[in-house]
């Protein structure tokens, strides 16, 4: 990058963010470490673009799938303008990129070669969908600006769908929604419900044995652990920054568990994990509401972790509002199906498709007594953890060099 952009990014406080962008970009790694391969690269595609090319023979992809280290203008929902800093920060060239179409738009038709391999009919329309989280938001029916969608996945997120571009965290973009021209205001907890897998691996040997004996999943036994512990885990409080962030929390961030006493057991630890994730998602909700100046009236949760009734109830109690679970677990696939239905004209628009194709399964209402405990712990304890521990995290990073 030239001196103008270096100074401009420094003035905007985005130097670290840009360094992360350049460091993580796959195109830059190839250009540096696989120079001959990169010199001969005709096209540079995400997996979605590659699969579309395999199906249609065309270099085309969905706007809704462009979530990555690419020269993509998230605000304008198209490739960056020629004068943009993206082209100076990345090794990729404009002619290497695919043509972009909006979600719900036909990208092409199934080629003869692909039809023969798949045993399908040549000429079947191929409709653009979007990235997994964007489709999950749509599959939950979260179209209105005041509806929050929680994803209880490996990366836990809170999203809304907005008709205008809004950066909830400065320097981090609103991602393209699965609805044409829409934006998802996503706040991430990078490890999220991966922490359930971590707990299972490190602390749940007894449950693993019982699950094998009974022929059930280990996770199905965890709700009993939660129910044996009162709300607030008797003071055990967890900050779920098991993996560093980019902006807030920053790259020095670490996880923390405070409040240990001789009464605490594995059950308290597991409940504290779920409570910590719920606190972090509530923090995302509060951030979104402040930025949008809008109260989120409805909350819908999906993803693997949402199949736990205990996790859903804790979320409702921490949020202090009802949380819905769709009747279909795989809402990401349902969101893609909604794109197809609108693209083929089976429904006239997205509101009609959502009304016809999505349904609420269970609703978890907050318990007033639990909400009072969680609200005080969230405001007086959880919200103070990161600001107070951040200097120590930085010292740990300086001393141990972790995370790099």
N, C-alpha and C positions, 0 to 999 in steps of 0.2 A: 504494500500500500504506500502511496505517496505521502509526503509531509503534510499536505492539506488535510487529508482524511485522518491521519494520525492525530493531528492537533484538534480537529473537530470532535473526534470521538473522546479524546482526553477531556476536552471542555465539557462534554455532555456526561462525563462520568461513566462512559461505556467502554473504556479501554480493556478492562478485565473480561467483560462480556464478549468483545470482539476477539480477544485472544483465545477464549474458549471456543468460539465459533470457528476460527481458523484451525485450531488444534484438532477439533473433533470432526471436521469435514472429511468425508471419505475421499472426495476428489483430490484434496490436498495431500492426503497420505499416498494415494496412487501416484500423483505427480512427483512426489519426493522419493518414494521407495521402489516404484515400478515404472521407471521413466520410459522404457521402450514400450511397455504395455499401454501406458497412458498416451504416448505419442501416436499410437495406432488405434486409439479408441474412437469409434465413429459416433456412438451415442452413449449418453450417461443417463440411466433410468433408475427410478425406485422399483421395488419389486412389483408394485401395482402396474407401472408402465411396462415392465418386462412381460408380465403375464398378459397384458392387453395386446402387446405386440405379438405374442405367441398365438393369441386367439384370433386377432384380426389381420395381422400382417402390417399394421400401421403403427407409427410412433406417436401415440396419443395417450394421455392420462387425465385423471380427474383433478380439478382444482382442489377438491376436498381431500386428496391424498398427499398434498405437498407439505408434509410436516417433516422437516429435516434440515440438514445443513446445505441449503440450496440458495441460488440467487432468486428467491421468490419474494415478491412484495405482498406481504400479508394484508396490508390495508387495501390495496387495489386488486387483490386476488388475481394476479398475473405475474409473469416473469418480470424481474426488476428492469427499470428503465436503463438505457445504455450508459448513462452517466452515474448510475448508482455505485456506491462503495462496494456492493456485493461482488461485482466483477473484478475488483481489485483485491478483494479478500480471498477469492476462490480461484482455483485453477480451471474450473469448468468454463466452457465457451457456449455462447448462445446457440450455435448450430448443433450442439450435442444434445440439446434438451427436446423433449417431446412437445407436441401441440397440446394445449390444455382446454378442457371443456368443463362446464359446470356439472355438479351432481344432478342426476335425473335426466341427463342428456345422452343421446345415443353416440357412442364412440366409434362405432363401426358395426360390421356384421361378422359372424363366425366364418372364417376362411374354409376353403375346401379341405386343405391339409389338416387343420385343427378338427374339423367335423369328422373326418375319417378316423383320426386317432381317438376321439372321444365317443364315437358312435352316435353322433348327433346329426342334425340336419344342417346343411350348408345354408348360410344367410340368416341365422338366428340373430336378432339384434343384441348387441352388447351395450349395456347401460352403465354409465358412470355412477359409482357410489362415493365413498369417502374413507378416511382413515378409521381405524377400529374404534377409538374413543368418540369420534364425531358420529359414527353410525350408532354407537351405544346411546348417545344423548338422544338421537332421533328415535331409536327403538323404544326408549322410555316415554316418548311423547312429549319431551321437554322443549316445546316450541315457543311458549310465551316468555317474555323477558324476565318475569318474576318467578319462574320455576327453576329450582336448582336440581341438578342431576348428580348424584354421587356414584362413583365407580369404585366398588370394593374389589379391585384387582391387584395384581402384583405391584403396579403403581396405582396408588389411590388418588383420585381426583375429585374436584368439585367443579362443575361446569354450568354455565347458562348459555342460552342462545340469544344473541342480540342482533338487531338489524343494522347496527353501526359498529365501527371499529373502536374498541376501547381496550387499552392496556391496563390490566388490573395491577400488574407488577411492572414498574418502569423498565423499559428495555426488553421485556419479554412479550412477544406478540400474542394477540388474540388469534387463534387458529381458525382456518376455514371450516365452517360447519358443513354438515351433510345436506343442509338446505341451501339452495342457490342464493348467493349474495349475503349469507348469514355468517356470523362469527361466534366462536365458542370462547368464552372467557374462562380459561382453564387455570386452576391452581393445583399443583401436583405435590404429593408426598411420595418421594421417589421410590422408597422400598414398600410402603403401604402394607397390603395384606400378605406380602412376602414374609412379613414378620411372623405370621401364623406358621408358615413352613419352617422358619428358623426355630420357633418355639418347639415345634413337633420334633425336629431333628435333635435339638439340644436337651430338651427337658421331658419329652413325652414318651419315654420308652415303655412305661407301664400301659399307657393308652394304645400304643402300637401293638403290644402283645394282646391286649383285650380285643382290639379291633380284629386282629387276625383270627382269634378264637371264635368271635361272634359273626365274622363275615360282613363287617360294616366298615365304613371309613373312619379313620382316626379322628377327623374333624368333627364327626357326628357325636363324639364323646366329650368334646370340649365344652359344650354348653352346660354340662353338669358341673364342670369346674367353675364356670362363671357364676352359676346359681348358688354356689356354696359360699360366695364372698359378697359382702354388702357393697352398695354403690360407693365409689371413692376408694375402694380397695384398702380401707383402713389407713389412708394417707400415702400409700405407695403411688407415686406419680411418675409417669414415663413420657419422655419427649422423643418422638419416633424419627429422629434424624440419623437413622442407621447408614444412610448414604448421603454424601454432601450434595448441596444444591448449587445453583448458579448465581442466584440473586439473593433471595431471602427464603430459607437460610442460605448462607454463603458457602464457599468451597471449604471453609475450615470446620463446618458443622459436624457434630457428632451426636450420638444418642446419649441420653442420660436417664437414670432411674434414681429417684431420691425418696427418702421417707422410710427406709427399711427399719424394721423392728423384729424382735424375736417371734412375733405372732405370724409373720408372713410366710406363705407357702408358695408352691408352684401355681396354685389356683389364683392367689393374689397377683402373681406375676402375669398370668395370662389375662386376667381381667384388666390389669393396668395397661397391657398392650392395646386391647380394644378401646379402652378409655382414652389413651394417648392418641390413637388414630382419630377418634371422634373429636377430641379437642383440636387437633390439627386441622381437620376438615371444617370445624366450626370457625377456626381462625380464617380459613379461606372464604367461608360464607361472609364473615364480618368484613373482610377486605373487599370482596365483590360489592357488598351492599354500600360500603362507604364510597367506593369509586363510582358506582352507578347512581348513587343517591336514590336507592330503590330497595324496599324490603322484599325479600324473597318469601313468597306466600306459601309455596308448595315445595316439598322435597321428595324426590324419587331416587331410590338406591337400587343398583343392579351390580352384576359381577359375582364372582365365586363366593366372596365373603358375605354377600347379602343373603345367602341361603342359611346363614346362622341366625336364628331368632334372637339369640342373646346379643349378637353384634347389632342387629337392627334396633332392639329395645334400648341398648346403651346409647346408640346414635340419637334416637328420639329424645331420650332423657337429657343428653348433653346439649342438643340443639334447642330443647324446650319447645319442640313442635312435632307434629305427626310426620312420620316417614313412611312412604308407600313402597311396596315391592311389587313389580309387575308380575303378571301370572306366567310370563314366559321368561325363563332364566337367561337365554342367549339373546339379549336385546341388541347386541351388535349385529348379528345376522338379521334380526328383524328390521333394523334400520336400513340395511342394504336392500332388503326386500321391499321396503317402503319406497326407496329410490327407484327400484325397478317398476313397481306398480304405478308410480306417477309418470315415469319415463315412457311406459307403454300405454298410458292413457286409461288405465284401469280405474284410476281415481283422478278427479279433475285438478286437485292441488294437494299440498302437503297437509293442511288442516283436515281435509276430508279423509285422506289416507290414514292419518294418525287416529282419527275418530273411529275408523272402521277396523284398524288392524292392531291397536294396542288396548290392553285392559289392565286394570289394577287387580292384583292378587290379594295380598295382605296389607293391612295398615297397622302400624305400631304407634300408639299414642303415648305421650310422655307421662310419666308418673310424677306428680307434683313434688313429693318429698325428695325423690332422687334428683329431680331437676334443680331444686334449691341447693343441694350439696354440690352438684356438678358446676352450677353457675358460680358459686363462691370459689371452688377449687380452680376453675378456669380463669377467673379474673384475678384472684389473689395469689395463685401459685403458678399455674401453667404459663400464663402470659409473661411472667417475670423470669422464667427459666432461661430462655435464649439470650436476652439482653445481658443477664448477669453472668452467664457461663461463656459467652462469646470470647471475652479476653483470655479465658483459660483454654478454650478450644484452640485459639491462635497460638498460645504458648506450646500446647501439646503438639500442634502441627510443626512448629519451629524445631522442637526437640526431637520428635520421632520421624519427621518427614512424611507422616501419614495424616490425611490423604495427600498424595503428591499433587 
